Amino acid sequence: MTILVTGATGNLGRLVIASLLERGADPQSIVAGVRDVAKAQDLGVPVARLDYSDPASITAALDGVDSVLLISGSEVGQRVAQHKAVIDAAKDAGVAKFVYTSAPKATTSDLVLAPEHKATEELIQASGLPSVILRNNWYTENYAADFARAAETGVLASGAGDGRVASANRKDFAEAAAVVLLEDGHIGEVYELGGDVAWSYDDLAAAISEVSGREVSYQPLTADEQRDGLLAAGLDEGTAGFVVALDSGIRSGALADTDGTLARLIGRPTTPLIDGLRAIA
Ligand SMILES: NC(=O)c1ccc[n+]([C@@H]2O[C@H](COP(=O)([O-])OP(=O)(O)OC[C@H]3O[C@@H](n4cnc5c(N)ncnc54)[C@H](OP(=O)(O)O)[C@@H]3O)[C@@H](O)[C@H]2O)c1
């Protein structure tokens, strides 16, 4: 059985390859799909050039492949067309398992990032591919910049209000992808994957205090206060609006649910927030 992992030079992709190998996969049974082959020499598995915007490269990379992990692209706004190119090529190649990294409750969420994931899930569904959807909650690693700022200033400022986030480490999500790829079954499942604990921003401030050694307090911001602060810090209107919209989604609970599915899949508790922050620090 041959497994193609797209985005394999990214943070998650590298961890998925490592998790597949840790779980005993033959390196020769894995293909790292990468847009820049020069960045992939240390992966320890065969490499194929695969650019989401170059359908011929996708078709070539799928040669002899049974299972695909499509790691969602990072070029926001272009992703539906890019993902469609991978779905179409996988359908033509007749792959037996198509796994996609999506977002929490992608088809019903009002999270600003959800629409591209919703559209991708719908394309997968319409394709008839035997699929597994991994709706990944936030990576704890997303909070590296907040950690650094809060450790320096003593303030964690956010527009997330009382919203909670069931984050886990990228490694946890990567292991889940490896399990789903290596085990028989899982076809047709839509897994909502999150950390075991949905923490609040007060919890996050307390955890940063503990790890950094500096007392940090949480300062909730209104959307306007947050936007003004981001603009004053030099962000452009579009980026500031995007960050405000993300936090608004968190405030309304878009990332708050957790049901233990991730821990069950990987066979261990997810990485606690405090340990994720220690790794960041
Ligand atoms: N759940 C979360 O908290 C969260 C946070 C951030 C992002 N995400 C999503 O999860 C994905 C994986 O996360 P990550 O941390 O691994 O992100 P990442 O480190 O930015 O990796 C993204 C990967 O996508 C590849 N890529 C981008 N455009 C491509 C294209 N046109 N053709 C082929 N490959 C392309 C990149 O290739 P290069 O290595 O050549 O750049 C990279 O390997 C992201 O792309 C994003 O969709 C989720």
The ligand as an SDF file (V2000), in Angstrom:
LIG
                    3D

 48 52  0  0  0  0  0  0  0  0999 V2000
   -5.5490   23.8000   12.7910 N   0  0  0  0  0  0  0  0  0  0  0  0
   -4.7860   24.8750   12.8460 C   0  0  0  0  0  0  0  0  0  0  0  0
   -4.5660   25.4760   13.9220 O   0  0  0  0  0  0  0  0  0  0  0  0
   -4.1280   25.3930   11.6150 C   0  0  0  0  0  0  0  0  0  0  0  0
   -3.2600   26.4830   11.7140 C   0  0  0  0  0  0  0  0  0  0  0  0
   -2.6240   26.9130   10.5510 C   0  0  0  0  0  0  0  0  0  0  0  0
   -2.8880   26.2760    9.3640 C   0  0  0  0  0  0  0  0  0  0  0  0
   -3.7340   25.2220    9.3030 N   0  0  0  0  0  0  0  0  0  0  0  0
   -4.0340   24.4950    8.0480 C   0  0  0  0  0  0  0  0  0  0  0  0
   -3.3580   23.2530    8.1410 O   0  0  0  0  0  0  0  0  0  0  0  0
   -2.4050   23.1510    7.0840 C   0  0  0  0  0  0  0  0  0  0  0  0
   -1.1620   22.4660    7.6060 C   0  0  0  0  0  0  0  0  0  0  0  0
   -0.6430   23.2260    8.6720 O   0  0  0  0  0  0  0  0  0  0  0  0
    0.9140   23.4800    8.7830 P   0  0  0  0  0  0  0  0  0  0  0  0
    1.1540   24.0190   10.1200 O   0  0  0  0  0  0  0  0  0  0  0  0
    1.6680   22.2920    8.3130 O   0  0  0  0  0  0  0  0  0  0  0  0
    1.0950   24.6570    7.6990 O   0  0  0  0  0  0  0  0  0  0  0  0
    2.4460   25.0140    6.9250 P   0  0  0  0  0  0  0  0  0  0  0  0
    3.6270   24.6870    7.7520 O   0  0  0  0  0  0  0  0  0  0  0  0
    2.2720   26.4220    6.4530 O   0  0  0  0  0  0  0  0  0  0  0  0
    2.4350   24.0270    5.6940 O   0  0  0  0  0  0  0  0  0  0  0  0
    1.6200   24.2240    4.5850 C   0  0  0  0  0  0  0  0  0  0  0  0
    2.0910   23.2600    3.5330 C   0  0  0  0  0  0  0  0  0  0  0  0
    1.2840   23.4590    2.3810 O   0  0  0  0  0  0  0  0  0  0  0  0
    2.1800   23.5040    1.2770 C   0  0  0  0  0  0  0  0  0  0  0  0
    1.5910   24.2640    0.1920 N   0  0  0  0  0  0  0  0  0  0  0  0
    1.1140   25.5220    0.2190 C   0  0  0  0  0  0  0  0  0  0  0  0
    0.7150   25.8640   -1.0210 N   0  0  0  0  0  0  0  0  0  0  0  0
    0.9600   24.7950   -1.8250 C   0  0  0  0  0  0  0  0  0  0  0  0
    0.7900   24.5420   -3.1910 C   0  0  0  0  0  0  0  0  0  0  0  0
    0.3020   25.4830   -4.0240 N   0  0  0  0  0  0  0  0  0  0  0  0
    1.1280   23.3250   -3.6740 N   0  0  0  0  0  0  0  0  0  0  0  0
    1.6240   22.3780   -2.8590 C   0  0  0  0  0  0  0  0  0  0  0  0
    1.8440   22.5600   -1.5510 N   0  0  0  0  0  0  0  0  0  0  0  0
    1.5120   23.7720   -1.0440 C   0  0  0  0  0  0  0  0  0  0  0  0
    3.4090   24.2150    1.8090 C   0  0  0  0  0  0  0  0  0  0  0  0
    4.5110   23.9990    0.9410 O   0  0  0  0  0  0  0  0  0  0  0  0
    5.9360   24.7020    1.2390 P   0  0  0  0  0  0  0  0  0  0  0  0
    6.5940   23.8530    2.2920 O   0  0  0  0  0  0  0  0  0  0  0  0
    6.6140   24.6380   -0.0710 O   0  0  0  0  0  0  0  0  0  0  0  0
    5.6490   26.0850    1.7160 O   0  0  0  0  0  0  0  0  0  0  0  0
    3.5520   23.5110    3.1330 C   0  0  0  0  0  0  0  0  0  0  0  0
    4.1940   22.2860    2.9650 O   0  0  0  0  0  0  0  0  0  0  0  0
   -2.2010   24.5780    6.6010 C   0  0  0  0  0  0  0  0  0  0  0  0
   -1.7860   24.6050    5.2490 O   0  0  0  0  0  0  0  0  0  0  0  0
   -3.5610   25.1940    6.8070 C   0  0  0  0  0  0  0  0  0  0  0  0
   -4.4530   24.8620    5.7570 O   0  0  0  0  0  0  0  0  0  0  0  0
   -4.3550   24.7580   10.4120 C   0  0  0  0  0  0  0  0  0  0  0  0
  1  2  1  0
  2  3  2  0
  2  4  1  0
  4  5  1  0
  4 48  2  0
  5  6  2  0
  6  7  1  0
  7  8  2  0
  8  9  1  0
  8 48  1  0
  9 10  1  0
  9 46  1  0
 10 11  1  0
 11 12  1  0
 11 44  1  0
 12 13  1  0
 13 14  1  0
 14 15  2  0
 14 16  1  0
 14 17  1  0
 17 18  1  0
 18 19  2  0
 18 20  1  0
 18 21  1  0
 21 22  1  0
 22 23  1  0
 23 24  1  0
 23 42  1  0
 24 25  1  0
 25 26  1  0
 25 36  1  0
 26 27  1  0
 26 35  1  0
 27 28  2  0
 28 29  1  0
 29 30  1  0
 29 35  2  0
 30 31  1  0
 30 32  2  0
 32 33  1  0
 33 34  2  0
 34 35  1  0
 36 37  1  0
 36 42  1  0
 37 38  1  0
 38 39  2  0
 38 40  1  0
 38 41  1  0
 42 43  1  0
 44 45  1  0
 44 46  1  0
 46 47  1  0
M  CHG  2   8   1  16  -1
M  END
$$$$
